[in-house]
Amino acid sequence: MIFQRVTQKTIREGTAPLFDADINIEIIKADDTFRNNYVITSKNRYGVTGIKYNIFSKNIIEVF
């Protein structure tokens, strides 16, 4: 499922699905080239959180 964050920094249709999910992945659009865009895991019940993953190169950039 994909949820949209609105300008008030809340999740459209409420935040309850964020708490029920096993893992939350936030997509960061760094620029329009797609090369620098990445995702960060903000919640993972079964593993590490804070993993920063580059979508274009398909590599982990860093682990917080």
Backbone as JSON, one array per atom type, in Angstrom:
{
  "sequence": "MIFQRVTQKTIREGTAPLFDADINIEIIKADDTFRNNYVITSKNRYGVTGIKYNIFSKNIIEVF",
  "N": [[0.83, -1.18, 0.0], [0.42, 2.26, -0.64], [0.75, 5.37, 0.84], [-0.18, 8.76, 0.97], [1.54, 11.67, 1.94], [0.37, 14.65, 3.23], [0.4, 18.31, 2.94], [0.35, 19.2, 5.56], [1.96, 17.47, 6.87], [0.82, 15.08, 7.63], [-0.68, 11.82, 7.25], [-2.71, 11.0, 4.53], [-6.03, 9.99, 5.01], [-5.58, 9.21, 7.63], [-3.35, 8.0, 10.29], [-3.36, 5.41, 11.22], [-2.87, 3.04, 9.55], [-0.06, 3.13, 9.34], [0.86, 2.29, 11.82], [-0.02, -0.3, 11.9], [1.39, -1.62, 9.96], [3.97, -3.95, 8.92], [6.42, -3.08, 7.95], [7.61, 0.15, 7.18], [8.27, 2.19, 4.5], [9.82, 5.01, 3.36], [9.78, 7.12, 0.6], [12.14, 9.18, -0.86], [12.34, 11.93, -2.83], [14.93, 13.19, -4.28], [15.8, 14.64, -6.5], [14.87, 15.43, -9.93], [16.08, 13.63, -11.63], [16.06, 10.97, -10.97], [18.27, 9.44, -10.35], [19.37, 10.09, -7.87], [17.4, 9.59, -6.04], [16.01, 7.98, -3.18], [15.14, 5.45, -0.71], [14.02, 5.1, 2.69], [13.89, 2.97, 5.44], [11.58, 3.23, 7.94], [10.33, 1.88, 9.89], [10.47, -1.4, 11.01], [9.42, -4.38, 11.89], [10.69, -6.8, 11.88], [13.39, -6.53, 11.38], [16.2, -4.41, 10.59], [16.01, -0.87, 11.01], [16.13, 2.37, 9.39], [17.61, 2.02, 7.1], [19.12, 3.23, 4.24], [18.48, 3.31, 0.91], [19.49, 3.38, -2.42], [17.51, 3.86, -5.17], [18.03, 3.89, -7.94], [20.68, 2.86, -8.34], [20.41, 0.52, -6.99], [21.55, -0.11, -4.52], [22.54, -0.3, -1.08], [22.93, 2.64, 0.67], [23.58, 3.67, 3.22], [23.43, 2.64, 6.66], [21.63, 3.56, 9.43]],
  "CA": [[0.0, 0.0, 0.0], [1.13, 3.53, -0.66], [-0.01, 6.44, 1.46], [0.28, 10.09, 0.59], [1.7, 12.65, 3.02], [-0.18, 15.94, 2.82], [1.24, 19.45, 3.31], [0.37, 19.34, 7.02], [2.84, 16.39, 7.35], [0.04, 13.95, 8.12], [-0.97, 10.84, 6.22], [-4.09, 11.05, 4.07], [-6.89, 8.93, 5.56], [-5.19, 8.89, 9.0], [-2.07, 7.34, 10.49], [-3.52, 4.05, 11.73], [-2.17, 2.03, 8.76], [1.37, 3.16, 9.61], [1.12, 1.53, 13.03], [-0.36, -1.7, 11.65], [2.28, -2.2, 8.94], [5.19, -4.62, 9.37], [7.55, -2.24, 7.57], [7.27, 1.41, 6.53], [9.35, 2.65, 3.62], [9.57, 6.37, 2.9], [10.47, 7.43, -0.64], [12.66, 10.54, -0.88], [12.63, 12.41, -4.19], [16.02, 14.16, -4.13], [15.78, 15.48, -7.69], [14.06, 14.88, -11.03], [16.85, 12.71, -12.48], [15.82, 9.62, -10.47], [19.54, 8.84, -9.94], [19.66, 10.38, -6.47], [16.25, 9.27, -5.19], [16.28, 6.85, -2.3], [14.12, 5.11, 0.27], [14.49, 4.86, 4.04], [12.95, 2.19, 6.25], [11.35, 3.95, 9.18], [9.81, 0.91, 10.87], [10.6, -2.77, 10.54], [9.23, -5.26, 13.05], [11.48, -8.02, 11.77], [14.75, -6.27, 10.95], [16.86, -3.14, 10.87], [15.39, 0.34, 10.48], [17.09, 3.4, 9.02], [18.39, 1.65, 5.93], [18.98, 4.18, 3.14], [18.68, 2.49, -0.28], [19.38, 4.13, -3.66], [16.63, 3.14, -6.08], [18.63, 3.8, -9.27], [21.84, 1.95, -8.35], [20.01, -0.69, -6.3], [22.54, -0.37, -3.47], [22.35, 0.34, 0.22], [23.84, 3.77, 0.8], [24.05, 3.65, 4.6], [22.52, 2.12, 7.69], [21.71, 4.47, 10.59]],
  "C": [[0.88, 1.24, 0.0], [0.21, 4.58, -0.08], [0.63, 7.77, 1.1], [0.38, 10.99, 1.81], [1.23, 14.0, 2.49], [0.71, 17.07, 3.33], [1.32, 19.68, 4.81], [1.24, 18.26, 7.67], [2.08, 15.25, 8.0], [-0.23, 13.01, 6.94], [-2.43, 10.95, 5.84], [-4.82, 9.81, 4.56], [-6.43, 8.47, 6.94], [-3.91, 8.1, 9.09], [-2.17, 5.9, 10.98], [-2.82, 2.99, 10.88], [-0.67, 2.01, 8.99], [1.73, 2.31, 10.83], [0.85, 0.04, 12.82], [0.61, -2.39, 10.7], [3.48, -2.89, 9.58], [6.43, -3.8, 9.06], [7.01, -0.99, 6.88], [8.49, 1.88, 5.75], [8.96, 4.02, 3.09], [10.41, 6.64, 1.66], [10.87, 8.9, -0.63], [13.0, 10.9, -2.32], [13.66, 13.53, -4.07], [16.07, 15.13, -5.3], [14.98, 14.79, -8.78], [14.81, 13.89, -11.91], [16.62, 11.25, -12.14], [17.1, 8.95, -9.97], [19.83, 9.01, -8.45], [18.5, 10.11, -5.53], [16.55, 8.02, -4.37], [15.08, 6.57, -1.39], [14.78, 4.88, 1.62], [13.44, 4.03, 4.77], [12.81, 2.88, 7.6], [10.78, 3.05, 10.28], [9.95, -0.47, 10.25], [10.52, -3.69, 11.74], [10.18, -6.45, 13.04], [12.92, -7.78, 11.35], [15.23, -4.88, 11.32], [16.07, -1.99, 10.29], [16.49, 1.33, 10.13], [17.97, 3.03, 7.86], [18.08, 2.64, 4.82], [19.4, 3.45, 1.86], [18.48, 3.34, -1.52], [18.59, 3.29, -4.67], [17.3, 2.9, -7.43], [19.76, 2.76, -9.3], [21.55, 0.62, -7.68], [21.05, -1.12, -5.26], [22.14, 0.31, -2.17], [23.39, 1.43, 0.36], [24.44, 3.8, 2.21], [22.98, 3.06, 5.5], [22.71, 3.0, 8.91], [21.82, 3.69, 11.87]]
}
